[in-house]
Amino acid sequence: MKTILIAGGTGMIGSRLSSVLKEKGYEVYSLARKTKNRTHIHWNPLSKNIEGRNLNKINIIVNLVGENIGKKKWTTARKKELLDSRVETTQYLFNIRKNFPNLEYYIGASGINCYGINNTSIPNIETDPYGSDYMAQLVKAWEESSVLFQEHYPGSILRIASVLDRQGGVLSKLKAPTRFGLSSPLGSGEQLMPWIHVDDLCEMVVHCIENKLTGTYNAVAACDSNREVMKTLSKKMRRPFFMPNVPAKFLKMLYGEMSVLILGSVNASSDKIKATGFKFKYPTLQQALQELLQKK
Ligand SMILES: NC(=O)c1ccc[n+]([C@@H]2O[C@H](COP(=O)([O-])OP(=O)(O)OC[C@H]3O[C@@H](n4cnc5c(N)ncnc54)[C@H](OP(=O)(O)O)[C@@H]3O)[C@@H](O)[C@H]2O)c1
């Protein structure tokens, strides 16, 4: 079985992916700035150091590194952190590629926001141009750094939608008001929110690896309106859904430029990955939420 290195393996997606890959028999290591166990390999890409242990065994890199987009307001300093933690870290990994003599495949994470906002009438496909807003341009720079790898190794880039997971991420944020029956559409509620169940995303990574896919793929199960998401979540949590819309103005005041993550509308197609034979286990919001909300 191959040996996989997950950069960003300590994060929400990375930790789930690590378990999925181990269950399938892969040997998995994660790059981490704070190591917690023997499968963690210490690095700090911004100060350009990495522990040499086990790097020569690596056959596949999955690069999920990046400061959390929705954690802090987008000040100039934060924007630099968002960019550097994606672009400089990937460039660093590329520059030290001689440490990975057995590397044969690379997957880079990217964002579905690459097409720009309020682009909803026809679902975007992978050949569509980048948008001109901040997020789209950030994703463009991020993908360009992954292309460095793609010029030397077969590999793919996954344009990831909002990941629905039990732990953290967007679902935790939406569940908090819903639990108190305070769920309501955000802004007009008409904006489309692309999403994917974390297990489908992990299976998509496995699918890319096992089929040696190359190119760029939208990692999105569906794009539902914000109103639909909030309403379905309330229903699944057996809570009322009657509150008036939260005005866009208020959200803009609260979150500044970052409010685009809630108010912007993105529509994207999953046809390309499906055409490679990938099948979503959770293709609808009902199915995804049913699984994520059930007690384990
Ligand atoms: N979750 C989503 O809904 C979603 C949607 C689209 C795209 N994505 C992208 O997918 C990737 C993983 O997402 P996630 O939700 O798992 O994120 P997360 O939980 O915030 O984890 C981020 C990971 O990146 C690492 N990291 C951050 N800044 C770093 C830096 N400067 N140097 C080295 N490592 C750094 C963290 O490592 P440490 O443990 O060392 O801090 C952590 O392992 C991110 O790039 C994210 O933008 C996520």
The ligand as an SDF file (V2000), in Angstrom:
LIG
                    3D

 48 52  0  0  0  0  0  0  0  0999 V2000
  -13.8300   23.3080    5.6050 N   0  0  0  0  0  0  0  0  0  0  0  0
  -14.3750   23.8070    4.5120 C   0  0  0  0  0  0  0  0  0  0  0  0
  -15.6100   23.9840    4.4470 O   0  0  0  0  0  0  0  0  0  0  0  0
  -13.5090   24.1090    3.3160 C   0  0  0  0  0  0  0  0  0  0  0  0
  -14.1220   24.5310    2.1210 C   0  0  0  0  0  0  0  0  0  0  0  0
  -13.3350   24.8300    1.0240 C   0  0  0  0  0  0  0  0  0  0  0  0
  -11.9540   24.7240    1.1060 C   0  0  0  0  0  0  0  0  0  0  0  0
  -11.3900   24.3090    2.2840 N   0  0  0  0  0  0  0  0  0  0  0  0
   -9.9310   24.2660    2.3630 C   0  0  0  0  0  0  0  0  0  0  0  0
   -9.4810   22.9680    2.7160 O   0  0  0  0  0  0  0  0  0  0  0  0
   -8.3450   23.0720    3.5640 C   0  0  0  0  0  0  0  0  0  0  0  0
   -8.5980   22.3050    4.8580 C   0  0  0  0  0  0  0  0  0  0  0  0
   -9.7680   22.8300    5.4620 O   0  0  0  0  0  0  0  0  0  0  0  0
  -10.1340   22.5220    6.9920 P   0  0  0  0  0  0  0  0  0  0  0  0
  -11.5420   22.8940    7.1800 O   0  0  0  0  0  0  0  0  0  0  0  0
   -9.6840   21.1590    7.3690 O   0  0  0  0  0  0  0  0  0  0  0  0
   -9.2220   23.6160    7.7100 O   0  0  0  0  0  0  0  0  0  0  0  0
   -8.7420   23.7090    9.2300 P   0  0  0  0  0  0  0  0  0  0  0  0
   -9.5100   22.7890   10.1080 O   0  0  0  0  0  0  0  0  0  0  0  0
   -8.7140   25.1540    9.5850 O   0  0  0  0  0  0  0  0  0  0  0  0
   -7.2440   23.1480    9.1490 O   0  0  0  0  0  0  0  0  0  0  0  0
   -6.2430   23.8720    8.5020 C   0  0  0  0  0  0  0  0  0  0  0  0
   -4.9670   23.0630    8.4440 C   0  0  0  0  0  0  0  0  0  0  0  0
   -3.9780   23.9040    7.8300 O   0  0  0  0  0  0  0  0  0  0  0  0
   -2.8350   23.9820    8.6760 C   0  0  0  0  0  0  0  0  0  0  0  0
   -2.2730   25.3450    8.5880 N   0  0  0  0  0  0  0  0  0  0  0  0
   -2.9310   26.5160    8.6050 C   0  0  0  0  0  0  0  0  0  0  0  0
   -2.0830   27.5330    8.4580 N   0  0  0  0  0  0  0  0  0  0  0  0
   -0.8410   26.9930    8.3630 C   0  0  0  0  0  0  0  0  0  0  0  0
    0.4590   27.5180    8.2020 C   0  0  0  0  0  0  0  0  0  0  0  0
    0.6940   28.8350    8.1230 N   0  0  0  0  0  0  0  0  0  0  0  0
    1.4890   26.6610    8.1510 N   0  0  0  0  0  0  0  0  0  0  0  0
    1.2940   25.3380    8.2570 C   0  0  0  0  0  0  0  0  0  0  0  0
    0.0870   24.7620    8.4140 N   0  0  0  0  0  0  0  0  0  0  0  0
   -0.9660   25.5900    8.4650 C   0  0  0  0  0  0  0  0  0  0  0  0
   -3.3050   23.6470   10.0790 C   0  0  0  0  0  0  0  0  0  0  0  0
   -2.1990   23.0370   10.7070 O   0  0  0  0  0  0  0  0  0  0  0  0
   -1.7390   23.2270   12.2100 P   0  0  0  0  0  0  0  0  0  0  0  0
   -2.3050   22.0780   12.9800 O   0  0  0  0  0  0  0  0  0  0  0  0
   -0.2670   23.1820   12.1480 O   0  0  0  0  0  0  0  0  0  0  0  0
   -2.3020   24.5580   12.6710 O   0  0  0  0  0  0  0  0  0  0  0  0
   -4.4380   22.6480    9.8130 C   0  0  0  0  0  0  0  0  0  0  0  0
   -3.9180   21.3460    9.7100 O   0  0  0  0  0  0  0  0  0  0  0  0
   -8.0870   24.5570    3.8110 C   0  0  0  0  0  0  0  0  0  0  0  0
   -7.0900   25.0080    2.9450 O   0  0  0  0  0  0  0  0  0  0  0  0
   -9.4180   25.1990    3.4570 C   0  0  0  0  0  0  0  0  0  0  0  0
   -9.3220   26.5230    2.9840 O   0  0  0  0  0  0  0  0  0  0  0  0
  -12.1270   24.0080    3.3800 C   0  0  0  0  0  0  0  0  0  0  0  0
  1  2  1  0
  2  3  2  0
  2  4  1  0
  4  5  1  0
  4 48  2  0
  5  6  2  0
  6  7  1  0
  7  8  2  0
  8  9  1  0
  8 48  1  0
  9 10  1  0
  9 46  1  0
 10 11  1  0
 11 12  1  0
 11 44  1  0
 12 13  1  0
 13 14  1  0
 14 15  2  0
 14 16  1  0
 14 17  1  0
 17 18  1  0
 18 19  2  0
 18 20  1  0
 18 21  1  0
 21 22  1  0
 22 23  1  0
 23 24  1  0
 23 42  1  0
 24 25  1  0
 25 26  1  0
 25 36  1  0
 26 27  1  0
 26 35  1  0
 27 28  2  0
 28 29  1  0
 29 30  1  0
 29 35  2  0
 30 31  1  0
 30 32  2  0
 32 33  1  0
 33 34  2  0
 34 35  1  0
 36 37  1  0
 36 42  1  0
 37 38  1  0
 38 39  2  0
 38 40  1  0
 38 41  1  0
 42 43  1  0
 44 45  1  0
 44 46  1  0
 46 47  1  0
M  CHG  2   8   1  16  -1
M  END
$$$$
